[in-house]
């Protein structure tokens, strides 16, 4: 049994990649903001490394975690029977990966949500005894009933809200469509839970709806994936839980301040996945807004920021935006500024300088287009538009080839026959397995970093 050490708050760094030069009258500034957190420690049996200067606990901040695992126990989980058995084993593996002292619970989800462990509207505290009790409770889980995921999420929220842990996380497993509640009910549940906890979502088998599972993960700032073979659940659940145990700080926001006359056009995460954040802005002061980024461990993420600046003449220079990583304080006072970077604009009459596209901006613009092309192509294929699907998936093949995204290229090759990758010439395959199509759609938003 791994005895995970309690992590420390990492130090953050912000780097800005952009072409600062604009032509006279140019008003659109694009930048890639790379955020990296390091020095917070790792999970596993290896002791925490020596902390770098600045990698110290923030005053009044406690990084303890609380986790709720939501297991689909609907009737379809019995077809085949191994699916339910694998789900129980996977949840047991996740429980084993809990760090001592972490608060946790297991929810059995059908057309209603039920506390499988520990019960009584509370969370258990992980240790050898509670892990054993939880695994004993898991052996009693059986399949039966329908699927209403919104009820699972709301119960998880109630349980997590009983803890004052900073890291609040859910893991959700489903094998079917959300057929026993209206889409609006699920959306209302997601809106109610957003910002209160993060959640990773997994679809097992091939009878679930990709947009439902990815929508849950997106709304709750977690990851989504397919586990087509139920035998792979235990390894996947272990990886997910280990990742959660590696989180050191929650509720970090990307704060963008813009000067008078400038406005943020969009903000999106572009690595390790594409995630639209523009509509999630919360005003945080004069000309400043916060965009949620969720919980962090030792990791790096990239964000594409686009700002419209006022008209200016050649020779003028201005600060287009200031990007800061901020962490709320427990007492509600001014947030801690963890790191910041500057986005600039300089107007020039040098045509070559003003028309050059920064490599990072160009790369991630292509990655965002790749994700969109895959999703549009698959939707067109399902609707029977062969020509439209061929064009979009051909463009996806071209973009994957250009950016060196080998994993996506391999997934695309299971859906189309590639004639010329460089030019995006493809033919739709006449027979495509559900697993191949769903895997491509689920993983379409995963990106690769810029080649150095």
C-alpha positions in Angstrom: 0.0 0.0 0.0 1.5 3.3 -1.0 1.7 5.9 1.8 1.5 9.1 -0.2 3.2 12.1 1.3 1.1 15.3 1.6 2.1 17.6 -1.2 3.3 21.2 -0.9 2.1 24.2 -2.9 4.3 24.5 -6.1 5.8 27.6 -7.5 4.3 28.9 -10.7 5.9 30.5 -13.8 4.3 32.4 -16.7 5.9 32.7 -20.2 4.4 34.7 -23.0 5.0 33.8 -26.7 3.8 36.3 -29.3 4.8 38.6 -32.2 4.5 42.0 -30.5 4.6 43.8 -33.9 1.4 45.2 -35.5 1.0 47.2 -38.7 -0.4 50.7 -38.4 -4.0 50.4 -37.5 -3.7 46.8 -36.5 -5.8 45.9 -33.5 -5.7 42.2 -32.8 -3.0 40.8 -30.5 -2.5 37.0 -30.2 -0.3 35.4 -27.5 0.3 31.9 -26.1 0.6 32.1 -22.3 2.4 29.0 -20.9 1.8 28.3 -17.2 4.1 25.9 -15.4 3.9 24.7 -11.8 6.9 22.9 -10.3 8.4 21.9 -6.9 5.1 20.8 -5.3 6.1 17.2 -4.8 5.1 13.9 -6.4 2.8 11.0 -5.6 4.0 7.5 -4.9 6.4 6.1 -2.4 9.3 8.3 -3.3 9.9 11.0 -0.7 9.2 14.6 -1.6 12.2 16.3 -3.2 13.8 19.4 -1.6 11.7 22.4 -2.3 12.9 25.2 -4.5 12.9 28.7 -3.2 9.3 29.9 -3.3 7.8 26.4 -3.1 6.3 26.8 0.4 2.8 26.4 1.7 0.8 29.6 1.2 -0.4 31.2 4.5 -3.7 29.8 5.7 -3.9 27.3 2.8 -4.4 23.6 3.3 -4.0 21.4 0.2 -5.8 18.3 1.6 -8.1 16.5 -0.8 -11.6 15.0 -0.8 -12.7 12.6 -3.6 -16.1 11.0 -4.5 -16.1 8.1 -6.9 -19.4 7.7 -8.9 -19.9 4.2 -10.2 -22.6 3.4 -12.8 -24.8 0.6 -11.4 -27.5 0.8 -14.0 -28.9 -2.4 -15.5 -26.7 -2.3 -18.6 -23.6 -2.7 -16.5 -24.6 -6.4 -16.3 -24.1 -6.9 -20.1 -21.7 -8.5 -20.1 -21.5 -9.4 -16.4 -17.7 -8.8 -16.4 -18.4 -5.0 -16.9 -19.8 -4.6 -13.3 -17.1 -6.8 -11.9 -14.4 -4.7 -13.7 -16.1 -1.5 -12.4 -15.9 -2.8 -8.8 -12.3 -3.8 -9.2 -11.4 -0.4 -10.7 -13.0 1.4 -7.9 -11.2 -0.7 -5.4 -7.9 0.1 -7.2 -8.7 3.8 -7.0 -9.5 3.5 -3.3 -6.1 1.8 -2.8 -4.4 4.8 -4.5 -5.9 7.2 -2.0 -3.4 9.0 0.2 -3.8 8.6 4.0 -5.9 11.3 5.4 -7.9 12.1 2.2 -11.6 12.3 2.6 -13.6 10.0 0.3 -16.9 8.3 -0.6 -18.3 6.0 -3.2 -21.7 6.7 -4.9 -23.7 4.1 -6.7 -25.4 5.7 -9.6 -28.7 4.5 -11.3 -31.8 6.6 -12.0 -31.1 7.9 -8.5 -27.9 8.3 -6.5 -27.1 6.2 -3.5 -24.3 6.4 -1.0 -22.5 3.1 -1.2 -19.8 4.0 1.3 -19.5 5.2 4.0 -23.2 6.4 4.1 -24.9 8.9 6.4 -24.2 11.9 4.3 -20.5 11.9 5.2 -17.0 11.2 3.9 -14.6 8.6 5.3 -11.0 9.4 6.0 -8.6 7.1 4.1 -6.5 4.7 6.1 -6.1 0.9 6.1 -9.3 0.3 7.9 -11.6 2.6 5.8 -10.0 1.3 2.6 -10.8 -2.3 3.6 -14.4 -1.3 4.6 -14.9 0.5 1.2 -13.7 -2.5 -0.8 -16.1 -4.7 1.2 -19.0 -2.3 0.4 -18.0 -2.5 -3.3 -18.4 -6.2 -3.4 -22.1 -5.7 -2.7 -22.7 -3.4 -5.7 -25.0 -4.9 -8.3 -26.5 -3.7 -11.6 -30.1 -2.6 -11.9 -32.1 0.5 -12.8 -31.7 3.4 -15.1 -29.2 6.3 -15.6 -29.6 9.9 -14.3 -26.1 11.3 -14.0 -27.3 14.7 -12.7 -28.4 13.0 -9.5 -25.0 11.4 -9.1 -23.2 14.8 -9.5 -25.5 16.5 -7.0 -25.0 13.8 -4.4 -21.2 14.1 -4.9 -21.5 17.8 -4.5 -23.3 17.5 -1.2 -20.8 15.0 0.1 -17.8 17.1 -1.0 -19.3 20.3 0.5 -19.2 18.6 3.9 -15.4 18.8 3.7 -13.2 21.9 4.0 -10.5 20.3 1.8 -9.1 22.6 -0.9 -8.9 19.8 -3.5 -12.4 18.6 -4.2 -12.7 16.0 -7.0 -15.0 13.5 -8.5 -14.4 10.5 -10.7 -17.4 9.4 -12.8 -17.9 6.1 -14.7 -20.8 5.4 -17.0 -21.6 2.8 -19.7 -24.7 4.2 -21.2 -26.7 7.3 -22.2 -28.3 9.6 -19.7 -31.8 8.3 -20.5 -33.6 8.8 -17.3 -33.4 12.6 -17.0 -33.9 15.5 -19.4 -30.8 17.1 -20.9 -31.7 20.3 -19.2 -31.6 18.5 -15.8 -28.1 17.4 -16.4 -27.1 20.8 -17.6 -28.6 22.4 -14.5 -26.6 19.9 -12.3 -23.4 20.8 -14.1 -24.1 24.5 -13.7 -24.7 23.9 -10.0 -21.5 21.9 -9.5 -19.2 24.0 -11.7 -16.5 25.7 -9.6 -17.4 23.6 -6.6 -15.4 20.5 -7.6 -13.6 19.1 -10.6 -14.4 15.8 -12.2 -12.9 13.2 -14.5 -15.4 11.3 -16.6 -15.0 7.9 -18.3 -17.2 6.0 -20.7 -16.8 2.2 -20.6 -17.7 0.1 -23.6 -19.3 1.7 -26.6 -23.0 2.3 -25.7 -22.6 5.8 -24.1 -22.8 9.2 -25.7 -19.5 10.9 -26.3 -20.8 14.5 -26.1 -22.4 13.7 -22.7 -19.2 12.4 -21.1 -16.9 15.1 -22.6 -19.5 17.7 -21.7 -19.4 16.6 -18.0 -15.6 16.7 -18.0 -15.5 20.1 -19.8 -18.0 21.8 -17.4 -16.1 20.5 -14.4 -12.6 21.1 -15.6 -11.6 17.4 -15.7 -10.5 14.9 -18.3 -12.6 12.6 -20.4 -11.7 9.3 -22.1 -13.0 6.0 -23.4 -12.2 2.7 -21.9 -13.6 0.4 -24.6 -12.5 -2.8 -22.9 -13.7 -3.0 -19.3 -10.6 -5.0 -18.4 -8.7 -1.7 -18.7 -10.7 0.1 -16.1 -8.5 -0.7 -13.0 -5.3 0.7 -14.6 -7.2 3.8 -15.8 -8.8 4.4 -12.4 -5.4 4.0 -10.7 -3.8 6.6 -13.0 -6.7 9.0 -12.5 -6.5 8.7 -8.7 -2.7 9.1 -8.7 -3.1 12.3 -10.8 -5.6 13.6 -8.2 -3.3 12.8 -5.4 -0.6 14.8 -7.2 -2.7 18.0 -7.1 -1.4 20.5 -4.7 -3.5 23.7 -5.2 -7.1 24.2 -6.3 -9.2 27.0 -7.7 -6.3 28.8 -9.5 -7.6 31.4 -12.0 -6.0 33.0 -15.0 -6.6 36.7 -14.5 -6.4 39.0 -17.5 -6.2 42.8 -17.0 -6.5 45.0 -20.0 -6.0 48.8 -20.2 -8.6 51.4 -21.1 -9.9 50.7 -24.7 -8.7 47.1 -24.9 -10.8 44.0 -24.6 -10.3 40.3 -24.4 -11.8 38.6 -27.5 -11.2 35.0 -26.4 -9.3 32.8 -24.0 -8.9 29.1 -24.6 -6.7 26.4 -23.1 -4.8 24.8 -26.0 -2.6 22.2 -24.2 -2.8 19.5 -23.1 -6.3 19.7 -24.5 -8.4 22.4 -26.2 -10.9 23.9 -23.8 -12.9 27.1 -24.5 -12.8 29.4 -21.4 -14.1 32.7 -22.9 -17.6 32.4 -21.6 -16.4 31.4 -18.1 -15.0 34.8 -17.3 -15.8 36.3 -13.9 -15.2 40.0 -13.4 -12.6 40.6 -10.8 -12.2 44.3 -10.7 -11.9 47.3 -13.1 -11.0 45.9 -16.5 -10.0 42.5 -15.1 -11.6 39.1 -15.4 -10.8 35.6 -14.0 -10.9 32.4 -16.1 -11.0 29.1 -14.1 -8.1 26.6 -14.5 -9.0 24.1 -11.8 -6.4 22.2 -9.7 -2.7 22.0 -10.3 0.1 19.6 -9.6 3.5 19.5 -11.3 2.5 20.3 -14.9 2.4 22.8 -17.7 -0.5 24.1 -19.7 -0.8 26.6 -22.6 -3.5 29.2 -23.1 -4.3 31.2 -26.3 -5.3 34.8 -25.5 -6.6 37.2 -28.1 -7.0 40.9 -27.2 -8.3 43.8 -29.3 -6.4 47.0 -28.7 -7.2 50.6 -29.6 -6.1 52.1 -32.9 -2.5 53.4 -32.8 0.1 54.9 -35.1 3.6 53.6 -36.1 6.1 54.0 -33.2 3.5 53.6 -30.4 3.7 50.8 -27.9 1.3 49.6 -25.2 0.7 46.9 -22.7 -2.2 45.0 -24.3 -2.8 42.7 -21.2 -1.3 41.5 -18.0 -1.8 37.7 -17.4 -1.6 36.6 -13.8 -2.2 33.3 -12.0 -4.2 34.1 -8.8 -5.2 31.9 -5.9 -8.1 32.9 -3.6 -7.4 33.2 0.1 -9.4 31.2 2.7 -10.4 34.4 4.5 -11.6 36.1 1.3 -8.9 38.8 1.3 -6.9 39.8 -1.8 -5.9 36.7 -3.7 -2.2 35.5 -3.9 -0.6 36.4 -7.2 1.4 33.3 -8.1 3.0 34.5 -11.3 2.4 37.0 -14.1 3.4 37.8 -17.7 2.9 40.7 -20.0 1.3 40.8 -23.5 2.5 43.8 -25.5 1.8 45.6 -28.8 4.2 47.6 -30.8 3.1 49.3 -34.1 5.6 49.3 -36.9 5.8 50.0 -40.7 8.1 47.0 -41.1 5.9 44.7 -43.2 8.0 41.6 -42.6 8.0 42.1 -38.8 4.3 42.8 -38.6 3.1 39.9 -40.7 5.2 37.2 -39.1 3.2 34.7 -37.1 4.6 33.5 -33.9 5.3 29.7 -34.1 3.4 28.9 -30.9 0.4 30.9 -32.0 0.4 29.3 -35.5 0.8 25.8 -34.0 -2.0 26.1 -31.5 -4.3 27.8 -34.0 -3.8 24.6 -36.1 -4.4 22.4 -33.1 -7.7 24.1 -32.3 -8.7 23.8 -36.0 -7.8 20.1 -35.9 -10.1 19.4 -33.0 -12.9 21.2 -34.7 -12.4 19.5 -38.0 -12.5 16.1 -36.4 -15.7 16.8 -34.5 -17.4 18.4 -37.5 -16.3 15.6 -39.8 -17.6 12.9 -37.5 -21.0 14.7 -37.2 -21.2 15.0 -41.0 -20.4 11.3 -41.3 -23.2 10.4 -38.9 -25.6 12.6 -40.8 -24.7 10.9 -44.1 -22.9 13.8 -45.7 -20.1 11.9 -47.3 -18.5 14.8 -49.2 -18.6 17.1 -46.2 -17.2 14.5 -43.9 -14.4 13.6 -46.3 -13.4 17.3 -46.6 -13.3 17.9 -42.9 -11.6 14.6 -42.0 -9.1 15.2 -44.8 -8.3 18.6 -43.4 -7.8 16.9 -40.0 -5.4 14.4 -41.5 -3.5 17.3 -43.1 -3.3 19.3 -39.8 -2.3 16.2 -37.7 0.5 15.4 -40.3 1.7 19.0 -40.2 1.9 19.3 -36.4 3.4 15.9 -35.8 0.3 14.7 -33.9 1.0 11.0 -34.4 -1.6 9.7 -31.9 -4.4 11.5 -33.6 -3.1 10.5 -37.1 -3.4 6.9 -36.0 -6.9 7.3 -34.8 -7.9 9.1 -38.0 -6.5 6.2 -40.0 -9.1 3.9 -38.5 -11.9 6.1 -39.8 -10.5 7.2 -43.2 -8.1 5.7 -45.8 -5.3 8.2 -46.2 -4.2 8.8 -49.8 -2.0 11.8 -49.3 -1.5 13.1 -45.7 0.3 16.2 -46.7 -2.5 17.4 -48.9 -5.3 16.0 -46.8 -6.6 13.6 -49.5 -8.6 10.8 -47.9 -11.5 8.4 -48.5 -14.1 7.5 -45.9 -13.8 3.8 -44.8 -17.0 1.9 -45.6 -16.9 0.1 -42.3 -15.8 1.8 -39.0 -16.0 0.2 -35.6 -17.9 2.1 -32.9 -14.8 1.9 -30.7 -12.6 3.6 -33.4 -15.2 6.4 -34.0 -15.8 7.1 -30.3 -12.1 7.0 -29.4 -11.4 9.6 -32.2 -14.2 11.9 -31.0 -13.4 11.6 -27.3 -9.7 12.3 -27.8 -10.1 14.9 -30.5 -9.3 17.8 -28.2 -5.9 16.4 -27.0 -3.1 18.4 -28.4 0.7 18.1 -28.8 3.2 20.8 -27.7 5.2 22.9 -30.1 8.2 21.1 -31.4 11.3 22.7 -30.0 
